[in-house]
Amino acid sequence: MTPFGLTHALVIVTIILVTGICVQQGRRGGLWPRAFLAFLCLTVYPLNQMTLGTLDFELPLENILPFHLCDFAALTAGFALLTRHSLLCELTYCWGLAGTLQGLITPNLPYPFPHPVFWSFFIHHGVVVIVALYLPLAMGWKPGPGVVPRVLLWNQIYFFSALATNTALGTNYGFLSRKPDSATLLDHLGEWPVYLLSLQVLAAVLMTLLLLPFRKSINIWRSS
């Protein structure tokens, strides 16, 4: 797929329109957007596996085990919609808009429309971003006090878990072992391992900025 081409632009526009429809219906009290989005989030992994099964070559391990950040974000998003659990909502909001959104903007996707992997990729990433916006805009969710250090702590938990998994299995979860083949934001953050530190700093800045709109109602830095 050609990034920033017509197909890519149409996909982004479609995701924006779906977001608007879901938020509008959610604000009116409709239950179907919440149920529909939760269903997609919790079934996107088997959907990905079915579509990857259409490929006629052996898949790398990181395409089989769900250990990418977007895989976790899909799970937190699905259960956040069902439970409204504060931490799940916080992680979905931050991981979705600071992380998964980057996958939509600069997709690491060698398969063009209408390949099944094309559809599963954008459904996966699109639904996480939609839920990240649906939580505050339709469900009225707000993070709890001390959200910034809490989210940054979970970033570190994922970061070091992914590094350890990559070292043990030779995988590339989180693109922490090497940059993706396609052009992404990582290309501007230095070479490995320098970009690992740059990525951590950038993620912390982006997530802090995303949480600043809530600072008037809660103390986003301290829990008391």
N, C-alpha and C positions, 0 to 999 in steps of 0.2 A: 504494500500500500504506500502511496506517495503522501508523506506528511504535508499538511497545509494545502492539499489539492482539493478539487471540487467534492470528491466523495467524503474526505475528512471533514470538510466544512459542513456538508449536509448532515453528517452524523452528529456533529456538535450542536447544530441548530435543532435537530430532533431531540437530543437530550435536554436542551434548554426548554423546548416546548413541553416535553413530558414532565419535567420538573414543575413548570408553571401549572399544568393541569392537576398534578398530584397535590401541590400545595394549596391550590384554590379549593379543590374538593375536600382536602383535609381540614381546612379552616371552616368549611361549611358543615363539618361533622360527619362527612362520609368516611366509612370504615374501609371501603375497598382499596384505597391507595395504600394504606398501612399494611393490609393483608397481602396485597399484590407485591409490594416492595419486599416485605419480609420473606415471602415465598421465593422470590428471585434470589435474594441474598443467600438463603440457606440451601438453595439447589444449584447455585452457580458452579460450585466445584464439580459435582458429578456431570453437569452440562459441559464444563470444560474438558473433562476426561473423555466424554463421549465424542466430542468434536476432535480432540487430539487423536483419538483412535482411528480417525479417517485418514491419518497420514501414513504413508507407506515406508517409514524409516523408524529406527529405534529412537525413542524420545530420551533426551537428557533427564537425569534424575530430578532436576529442579522443576521440570514440567509435570512431574508425577506426584511428588509430595507437596502438600499445600503449606509451604513455609514462607512464601513471599509476603510482604507487608500487606499487599492488597487482598491476599487470601484471608489473613486475620481480620482485615477491615470489613470484609464481606460478612464474616461471622459476627463480629461485634455489632455491625449494622442490623443484621437480622434479629439478633436477640435484644438489641436496644429498642427496636420497634415493638417487640412483644412484651418486654418487661419494664421499659423506661428506666432501667438500672443506670444510676448516675455515671459510674465509671465507663460503662459500655457506650453511653451517649457521648461522653467527653472524648473517648478514643476515636469513635466513628467520625465525629465532627472534625477533629484535628488531623487524623490520618487520611480521612477522605478528601479534605480540602487542601492540605499541605502536601499529601503524598499521591494518592490515587488520581487526583486531578492532573498531576504532571504526566501520568500515563495516558490520559486522554489528549493532552496537548501535544506531547511528543511520543506517540505510540511506538513501542518496540515490536513491530508487527510486520513480518515479511509476506503475509498472505493478503491479497487484494479482495475487494468485494467481487462476488458474493460468497467467497470461501467460508465454510462453516466456522473456521477459527476466527475469521474476521468478526462474525456475529457474536461468538462467545466472548471474545476479548472486549468488545465495546459494551455488551450487556453487563459483563462482570464489573468493569471500571465505571460504566455509566450509572449503574444502580447504587453503587457505594457513594458516589458524589451526590446523587439525587437524595439519598437518605440523609447525608450529612447536612443538606440544606432543609430537608423536610422536618427534621427534629426541632430546630428552633423556629422555623417559619410557620409550620402547620400545627405542631404539637405543643408549642410554647415552652420547649425545654430550655433550661438555663444551667450552666455548669455550677458546681458547688464551690465553696470557698477553698482557696489553695489549689486551684485547678492547674496552674502553670507548672509548679514543681512536680505535681502528681503525673501529669502527662509526659513531662520531660523524663521522669524516672522510668516510665513504661517504654519510652523511646530507647533508653539505654538497655533495658531488659531485652527488647527485641534485637537491638544492634549487636550486643555481645552474644546472644543466643544464635543469631544468624552467622556471625563470624565463626563461632565454635562449630556449628553445623557444616559450614563451608569447608573448614579445615579438616573435619573428620570425614566428610563424604566427597570432597572435591566438587562441590556444587557452587552456585553463584547466587544464592538467595540475597535479595535486596541489592543486587549488583555490587556487592561488597568485595568480591574477588577480582572483578574486572568490569569495565564499562560495557553497556550494551552495544551491539553492532550499529544500531541506528543512532542518529544525532539526538542527543538529549541535553538537559541542563548540566549533567555531569561533565560534559566536554569542556565546560568553562570553570571547573572547580579544581583543576590541576590533575597531575598523574597519580596513579596508585603508588603509595598509600596516602598521599597528601589529600586526595579528594575525600577520603573517609572522614578526616577532621573537618574539612570544609562542608561536607554534607551534614554533619552533626550540628555545626554552627548555624547553617542555613535553615535546617529543620527547626531548631530552637527559636530562631528569629521569626520564621513564618507562623509557627504555632502560637507564639506569644502575641503576634499581631492579630491573628484570628480571634484570640480571646479578649483582646482589649475592649471590644464593644460591650462586654459584660461587666467592666470594671466599676461602673456606676452603681450596680445593684449588689455586687459581692466583692470581697477582697480576693482577687484572683491569685495573689501571691501567698497569702497566709490562710490557714484553715480556722483561725480564731482571732 
